[in-house]
Amino acid sequence: MAGDIQGQFPQTLKQIVDRILNSGQLSRIEHLQLVTTILSDYRVTDEERHQINRVFDDIQTGRIKILD
């Protein structure tokens, strides 16, 4: 269920976002996980929401690429 989203992440959300920002790439699965986290009723802290939004902003500006 949506409340179990955190269990789907093998790493913490911060670790995932840090890796994405450092590498400039993310997989489709990681993208889906981030979108699901934001859109679900999973409780996201303001800091986590800011981190995820930063990834989405970088995707839109071309600094991060989504890999197939």
C-alpha positions in Angstrom: 0.0 0.0 0.0 1.1 3.6 -0.3 2.0 3.8 3.4 4.6 1.1 2.7 6.6 3.2 0.2 9.6 3.6 2.4 10.1 -0.1 2.5 10.6 -0.1 -1.3 13.7 2.0 -0.9 16.9 0.0 -0.3 18.6 3.2 0.8 17.4 6.3 2.6 15.7 8.9 0.4 18.6 11.3 1.1 21.1 8.7 -0.1 19.2 8.1 -3.3 18.8 11.9 -4.0 22.5 12.5 -3.2 23.5 9.8 -5.6 21.2 11.1 -8.4 22.5 14.7 -7.9 26.1 13.6 -7.9 25.8 11.3 -11.0 23.4 13.5 -13.0 21.4 10.3 -13.8 18.5 8.3 -12.5 16.7 5.2 -13.7 13.1 5.0 -14.6 12.5 3.0 -11.5 14.1 5.6 -9.3 12.0 8.3 -11.1 8.8 6.3 -10.4 9.8 5.8 -6.8 10.3 9.6 -6.3 7.0 10.4 -8.1 5.1 7.8 -6.1 6.6 9.2 -2.9 5.5 12.7 -3.6 2.0 11.8 -4.9 1.2 9.1 -2.3 -0.1 9.7 1.2 3.3 8.7 2.5 4.5 11.2 5.0 7.3 13.2 3.5 9.2 15.8 5.5 9.7 19.3 4.1 13.4 18.5 3.7 12.6 15.3 1.7 10.1 17.1 -0.4 12.7 19.8 -1.1 15.3 17.2 -2.2 12.9 15.4 -4.5 11.8 18.7 -6.0 15.4 19.6 -6.6 15.8 16.4 -8.6 12.7 17.2 -10.7 13.9 20.8 -11.3 17.3 19.4 -12.5 15.5 17.0 -14.8 13.6 19.9 -16.4 16.7 22.0 -16.9 18.7 19.0 -18.4 21.2 18.7 -15.5 19.8 15.2 -14.7 19.1 12.6 -17.4 16.6 9.7 -17.0 18.1 6.4 -18.2 16.0 3.7 -19.9 
